[in-house]
Amino acid sequence: EPMPRSMLHAFVWFWYGWTAQARGDLATARKLAEDHLRLGQALAHRTIRGHSHTVYGRVELAEGRLHDALAHFTASLPFHLELRDGWGIMLDLEGFAAVAAARGHYAEAARLLGASDVLRERTFLAIPATERAQRDARLALLRERLGAETLERLLAEGGALSMDDVVRLTADESMAHTAEHPIVLEAQARARG
Protein backbone atom coordinates (compact mmCIF):
# COMPACT_ATOMS: atom_id res chain seq x y z
CA GLU A 1 0.00 0.00 0.00
CA PRO A 2 1.41 3.42 -0.91
CA MET A 3 2.57 5.74 1.83
CA PRO A 4 0.05 8.51 2.65
CA ARG A 5 0.99 11.91 1.24
CA SER A 6 3.05 13.85 3.74
CA MET A 7 5.77 16.44 4.28
CA LEU A 8 8.23 13.82 3.03
CA HIS A 9 6.54 13.87 -0.39
CA ALA A 10 6.76 17.66 -0.46
CA PHE A 11 10.48 17.55 0.30
CA VAL A 12 11.18 14.93 -2.36
CA TRP A 13 8.98 16.62 -4.99
CA PHE A 14 10.61 19.98 -4.33
CA TRP A 15 14.12 18.71 -4.96
CA TYR A 16 13.15 16.34 -7.75
CA GLY A 17 11.38 19.23 -9.50
CA TRP A 18 14.36 21.53 -8.92
CA THR A 19 16.67 18.90 -10.45
CA ALA A 20 14.31 18.28 -13.37
CA GLN A 21 14.21 21.99 -14.11
CA ALA A 22 18.01 22.25 -13.90
CA ARG A 23 18.23 19.42 -16.47
CA GLY A 24 15.78 21.26 -18.72
CA ASP A 25 12.95 18.77 -18.17
CA LEU A 26 10.25 21.39 -17.67
CA ALA A 27 7.38 18.93 -18.23
CA THR A 28 8.47 16.89 -15.20
CA ALA A 29 9.20 20.03 -13.19
CA ARG A 30 5.69 21.35 -13.98
CA LYS A 31 4.01 18.04 -13.02
CA LEU A 32 5.89 17.97 -9.72
CA ALA A 33 5.06 21.63 -9.04
CA GLU A 34 1.37 20.87 -9.62
CA ASP A 35 1.52 17.83 -7.31
CA HIS A 36 3.42 19.86 -4.72
CA LEU A 37 0.85 22.66 -4.82
CA ARG A 38 -2.08 20.22 -4.49
CA LEU A 39 -0.38 18.53 -1.53
CA GLY A 40 0.17 21.83 0.26
CA GLN A 41 -3.47 22.74 -0.26
CA ALA A 42 -4.73 19.31 0.85
CA LEU A 43 -2.64 19.34 4.02
CA ALA A 44 -3.16 23.10 4.61
CA HIS A 45 0.56 23.23 5.35
CA ARG A 46 1.89 26.76 5.05
CA THR A 47 5.51 25.81 4.36
CA ILE A 48 4.53 23.40 1.59
CA ARG A 49 2.13 25.95 0.14
CA GLY A 50 4.73 28.71 0.12
CA HIS A 51 7.46 26.58 -1.42
CA SER A 52 5.09 24.98 -3.94
CA HIS A 53 4.12 28.40 -5.29
CA THR A 54 7.81 29.35 -5.48
CA VAL A 55 8.67 26.18 -7.38
CA TYR A 56 5.70 26.66 -9.69
CA GLY A 57 6.76 30.27 -10.27
CA ARG A 58 10.23 29.11 -11.26
CA VAL A 59 8.75 26.70 -13.82
CA GLU A 60 6.47 29.40 -15.23
CA LEU A 61 9.45 31.75 -15.45
CA ALA A 62 11.53 29.14 -17.28
CA GLU A 63 8.69 28.70 -19.77
CA GLY A 64 8.38 32.46 -20.32
CA ARG A 65 5.00 32.83 -18.61
CA LEU A 66 5.93 35.98 -16.71
CA HIS A 67 2.39 36.86 -15.63
CA ASP A 68 1.82 33.43 -14.06
CA ALA A 69 5.33 33.35 -12.58
CA LEU A 70 4.71 36.70 -10.91
CA ALA A 71 1.37 35.45 -9.59
CA HIS A 72 3.02 32.42 -7.99
CA PHE A 73 5.79 34.50 -6.39
CA THR A 74 3.11 36.91 -5.17
CA ALA A 75 1.16 33.99 -3.66
CA SER A 76 4.23 32.46 -1.99
CA LEU A 77 5.76 35.55 -0.41
CA PRO A 78 3.13 36.01 2.35
CA PHE A 79 3.64 32.43 3.51
CA HIS A 80 7.40 32.87 3.65
CA LEU A 81 7.12 36.21 5.44
CA GLU A 82 4.71 34.81 8.02
CA LEU A 83 6.95 31.80 8.64
CA ARG A 84 10.11 33.95 8.62
CA ASP A 85 11.48 31.52 6.05
CA GLY A 86 14.63 33.30 4.90
CA TRP A 87 15.38 30.84 2.15
CA GLY A 88 11.84 31.01 0.78
CA ILE A 89 11.87 34.82 0.87
CA MET A 90 15.22 34.85 -0.90
CA LEU A 91 13.93 32.54 -3.66
CA ASP A 92 10.83 34.70 -4.07
CA LEU A 93 12.91 37.89 -4.33
CA GLU A 94 15.10 36.29 -6.97
CA GLY A 95 11.96 35.26 -8.84
CA PHE A 96 10.56 38.78 -8.64
CA ALA A 97 13.93 40.12 -9.84
CA ALA A 98 13.93 37.74 -12.81
CA VAL A 99 10.42 38.85 -13.79
CA ALA A 100 11.39 42.53 -13.41
CA ALA A 101 14.49 42.06 -15.58
CA ALA A 102 12.52 40.17 -18.24
CA ARG A 103 10.00 43.02 -18.34
CA GLY A 104 12.72 45.65 -18.68
CA HIS A 105 12.39 47.00 -15.13
CA TYR A 106 16.13 46.87 -14.56
CA ALA A 107 16.39 49.17 -11.54
CA GLU A 108 13.74 47.17 -9.65
CA ALA A 109 15.47 43.93 -10.62
CA ALA A 110 18.79 45.21 -9.27
CA ARG A 111 17.23 46.37 -5.98
CA LEU A 112 15.49 43.03 -5.52
CA LEU A 113 18.73 41.15 -6.20
CA GLY A 114 20.49 43.39 -3.68
CA ALA A 115 17.86 42.56 -1.05
CA SER A 116 18.16 38.88 -1.90
CA ASP A 117 21.95 39.02 -1.59
CA VAL A 118 21.77 40.50 1.91
CA LEU A 119 19.25 37.88 2.95
CA ARG A 120 21.47 35.17 1.47
CA GLU A 121 24.43 36.47 3.51
CA ARG A 122 22.36 36.56 6.71
CA THR A 123 21.15 33.00 6.24
CA PHE A 124 24.50 31.66 5.00
CA LEU A 125 22.92 30.19 1.86
CA ALA A 126 25.05 29.92 -1.25
CA ILE A 127 23.72 30.26 -4.76
CA PRO A 128 23.09 26.70 -5.96
CA ALA A 129 25.50 25.66 -8.70
CA THR A 130 22.52 25.07 -11.00
CA GLU A 131 21.54 28.74 -10.59
CA ARG A 132 24.90 30.48 -11.03
CA ALA A 133 24.83 30.76 -14.81
CA GLN A 134 21.34 32.31 -14.81
CA ARG A 135 22.29 34.69 -12.02
CA ASP A 136 25.50 35.71 -13.80
CA ALA A 137 23.57 36.26 -17.04
CA ARG A 138 20.97 38.40 -15.21
CA LEU A 139 23.70 40.49 -13.60
CA ALA A 140 25.46 40.88 -16.96
CA LEU A 141 22.19 42.08 -18.52
CA LEU A 142 21.65 44.56 -15.69
CA ARG A 143 25.25 45.78 -15.94
CA GLU A 144 24.80 46.28 -19.70
CA ARG A 145 21.50 48.14 -19.33
CA LEU A 146 22.30 50.18 -16.23
CA GLY A 147 26.08 50.53 -16.28
CA ALA A 148 28.40 49.05 -13.67
CA GLU A 149 28.29 52.00 -11.25
CA THR A 150 24.49 52.31 -11.32
CA LEU A 151 24.10 48.55 -10.88
CA GLU A 152 26.38 48.55 -7.82
CA ARG A 153 24.48 51.50 -6.35
CA LEU A 154 21.10 49.83 -6.91
CA LEU A 155 22.29 46.52 -5.47
CA ALA A 156 23.46 48.40 -2.37
CA GLU A 157 20.14 50.28 -2.18
CA GLY A 158 18.25 47.00 -2.33
CA GLY A 159 20.47 45.51 0.34
CA ALA A 160 19.72 48.44 2.65
CA LEU A 161 15.92 48.19 2.30
CA SER A 162 13.78 47.02 5.19
CA MET A 163 11.69 43.92 4.54
CA ASP A 164 8.57 46.12 4.44
CA ASP A 165 10.19 48.24 1.72
CA VAL A 166 11.18 45.12 -0.21
CA VAL A 167 7.61 43.81 -0.05
CA ARG A 168 6.33 47.19 -1.29
CA LEU A 169 8.80 46.99 -4.18
CA THR A 170 7.42 43.58 -5.21
CA ALA A 171 3.92 45.10 -5.31
CA ASP A 172 4.92 48.26 -7.20
CA GLU A 173 2.82 49.11 -10.26
CA SER A 174 5.91 48.90 -12.44
CA MET A 175 6.02 45.17 -11.66
CA ALA A 176 2.49 44.86 -13.12
CA HIS A 177 1.41 43.30 -9.84
CA THR A 178 -1.18 40.61 -10.31
CA ALA A 179 -3.32 40.85 -7.18
CA GLU A 180 -6.41 39.88 -9.19
CA HIS A 181 -4.74 36.86 -10.83
CA PRO A 182 -6.66 33.62 -10.10
CA ILE A 183 -3.55 32.01 -8.58
CA VAL A 184 -3.23 34.84 -6.05
CA LEU A 185 -6.96 34.95 -5.27
CA GLU A 186 -7.06 31.17 -4.68
CA ALA A 187 -3.99 31.30 -2.43
CA GLN A 188 -5.52 34.14 -0.41
CA ALA A 189 -8.84 32.33 -0.05
CA ARG A 190 -7.14 29.14 1.11
CA ALA A 191 -5.02 31.10 3.60
CA ARG A 192 -8.18 32.53 5.17
CA GLY A 193 -10.02 29.21 5.18
C-alpha positions as CSV (number, residue, x, y, z in Angstrom):
1,E,0.0,0.0,0.0
2,P,1.4,3.4,-0.9
3,M,2.6,5.7,1.8
4,P,0.1,8.5,2.7
5,R,1.0,11.9,1.2
6,S,3.1,13.9,3.7
7,M,5.8,16.4,4.3
8,L,8.2,13.8,3.0
9,H,6.5,13.9,-0.4
10,A,6.8,17.7,-0.5
11,F,10.5,17.5,0.3
12,V,11.2,14.9,-2.4
13,W,9.0,16.6,-5.0
14,F,10.6,20.0,-4.3
15,W,14.1,18.7,-5.0
16,Y,13.2,16.3,-7.7
17,G,11.4,19.2,-9.5
18,W,14.4,21.5,-8.9
19,T,16.7,18.9,-10.4
20,A,14.3,18.3,-13.4
21,Q,14.2,22.0,-14.1
22,A,18.0,22.3,-13.9
23,R,18.2,19.4,-16.5
24,G,15.8,21.3,-18.7
25,D,12.9,18.8,-18.2
26,L,10.2,21.4,-17.7
27,A,7.4,18.9,-18.2
28,T,8.5,16.9,-15.2
29,A,9.2,20.0,-13.2
30,R,5.7,21.4,-14.0
31,K,4.0,18.0,-13.0
32,L,5.9,18.0,-9.7
33,A,5.1,21.6,-9.0
34,E,1.4,20.9,-9.6
35,D,1.5,17.8,-7.3
36,H,3.4,19.9,-4.7
37,L,0.8,22.7,-4.8
38,R,-2.1,20.2,-4.5
39,L,-0.4,18.5,-1.5
40,G,0.2,21.8,0.3
41,Q,-3.5,22.7,-0.3
42,A,-4.7,19.3,0.9
43,L,-2.6,19.3,4.0
44,A,-3.2,23.1,4.6
45,H,0.6,23.2,5.3
46,R,1.9,26.8,5.0
47,T,5.5,25.8,4.4
48,I,4.5,23.4,1.6
49,R,2.1,25.9,0.1
50,G,4.7,28.7,0.1
51,H,7.5,26.6,-1.4
52,S,5.1,25.0,-3.9
53,H,4.1,28.4,-5.3
54,T,7.8,29.4,-5.5
55,V,8.7,26.2,-7.4
56,Y,5.7,26.7,-9.7
57,G,6.8,30.3,-10.3
58,R,10.2,29.1,-11.3
59,V,8.8,26.7,-13.8
60,E,6.5,29.4,-15.2
61,L,9.4,31.7,-15.4
62,A,11.5,29.1,-17.3
63,E,8.7,28.7,-19.8
64,G,8.4,32.5,-20.3
65,R,5.0,32.8,-18.6
66,L,5.9,36.0,-16.7
67,H,2.4,36.9,-15.6
68,D,1.8,33.4,-14.1
69,A,5.3,33.3,-12.6
70,L,4.7,36.7,-10.9
71,A,1.4,35.5,-9.6
72,H,3.0,32.4,-8.0
73,F,5.8,34.5,-6.4
74,T,3.1,36.9,-5.2
75,A,1.2,34.0,-3.7
76,S,4.2,32.5,-2.0
77,L,5.8,35.5,-0.4
78,P,3.1,36.0,2.3
79,F,3.6,32.4,3.5
80,H,7.4,32.9,3.7
81,L,7.1,36.2,5.4
82,E,4.7,34.8,8.0
83,L,7.0,31.8,8.6
84,R,10.1,34.0,8.6
85,D,11.5,31.5,6.0
86,G,14.6,33.3,4.9
87,W,15.4,30.8,2.1
88,G,11.8,31.0,0.8
89,I,11.9,34.8,0.9
90,M,15.2,34.8,-0.9
91,L,13.9,32.5,-3.7
92,D,10.8,34.7,-4.1
93,L,12.9,37.9,-4.3
94,E,15.1,36.3,-7.0
95,G,12.0,35.3,-8.8
96,F,10.6,38.8,-8.6
97,A,13.9,40.1,-9.8
98,A,13.9,37.7,-12.8
99,V,10.4,38.9,-13.8
100,A,11.4,42.5,-13.4
101,A,14.5,42.1,-15.6
102,A,12.5,40.2,-18.2
103,R,10.0,43.0,-18.3
104,G,12.7,45.6,-18.7
105,H,12.4,47.0,-15.1
106,Y,16.1,46.9,-14.6
107,A,16.4,49.2,-11.5
108,E,13.7,47.2,-9.7
109,A,15.5,43.9,-10.6
110,A,18.8,45.2,-9.3
111,R,17.2,46.4,-6.0
112,L,15.5,43.0,-5.5
113,L,18.7,41.2,-6.2
114,G,20.5,43.4,-3.7
115,A,17.9,42.6,-1.1
116,S,18.2,38.9,-1.9
117,D,22.0,39.0,-1.6
118,V,21.8,40.5,1.9
119,L,19.2,37.9,3.0
120,R,21.5,35.2,1.5
121,E,24.4,36.5,3.5
122,R,22.4,36.6,6.7
123,T,21.1,33.0,6.2
124,F,24.5,31.7,5.0
125,L,22.9,30.2,1.9
126,A,25.0,29.9,-1.2
127,I,23.7,30.3,-4.8
128,P,23.1,26.7,-6.0
129,A,25.5,25.7,-8.7
130,T,22.5,25.1,-11.0
131,E,21.5,28.7,-10.6
132,R,24.9,30.5,-11.0
133,A,24.8,30.8,-14.8
134,Q,21.3,32.3,-14.8
135,R,22.3,34.7,-12.0
136,D,25.5,35.7,-13.8
137,A,23.6,36.3,-17.0
138,R,21.0,38.4,-15.2
139,L,23.7,40.5,-13.6
140,A,25.5,40.9,-17.0
141,L,22.2,42.1,-18.5
142,L,21.7,44.6,-15.7
143,R,25.2,45.8,-15.9
144,E,24.8,46.3,-19.7
145,R,21.5,48.1,-19.3
146,L,22.3,50.2,-16.2
147,G,26.1,50.5,-16.3
148,A,28.4,49.1,-13.7
149,E,28.3,52.0,-11.2
150,T,24.5,52.3,-11.3
151,L,24.1,48.6,-10.9
152,E,26.4,48.5,-7.8
153,R,24.5,51.5,-6.3
154,L,21.1,49.8,-6.9
155,L,22.3,46.5,-5.5
156,A,23.5,48.4,-2.4
157,E,20.1,50.3,-2.2
158,G,18.3,47.0,-2.3
159,G,20.5,45.5,0.3
160,A,19.7,48.4,2.6
161,L,15.9,48.2,2.3
162,S,13.8,47.0,5.2
163,M,11.7,43.9,4.5
164,D,8.6,46.1,4.4
165,D,10.2,48.2,1.7
166,V,11.2,45.1,-0.2
167,V,7.6,43.8,-0.1
168,R,6.3,47.2,-1.3
169,L,8.8,47.0,-4.2
170,T,7.4,43.6,-5.2
171,A,3.9,45.1,-5.3
172,D,4.9,48.3,-7.2
173,E,2.8,49.1,-10.3
174,S,5.9,48.9,-12.4
175,M,6.0,45.2,-11.7
176,A,2.5,44.9,-13.1
177,H,1.4,43.3,-9.8
178,T,-1.2,40.6,-10.3
179,A,-3.3,40.8,-7.2
180,E,-6.4,39.9,-9.2
181,H,-4.7,36.9,-10.8
182,P,-6.7,33.6,-10.1
183,I,-3.5,32.0,-8.6
184,V,-3.2,34.8,-6.0
185,L,-7.0,34.9,-5.3
186,E,-7.1,31.2,-4.7
187,A,-4.0,31.3,-2.4
188,Q,-5.5,34.1,-0.4
189,A,-8.8,32.3,-0.1
190,R,-7.1,29.1,1.1
191,A,-5.0,31.1,3.6
192,R,-8.2,32.5,5.2
193,G,-10.0,29.2,5.2
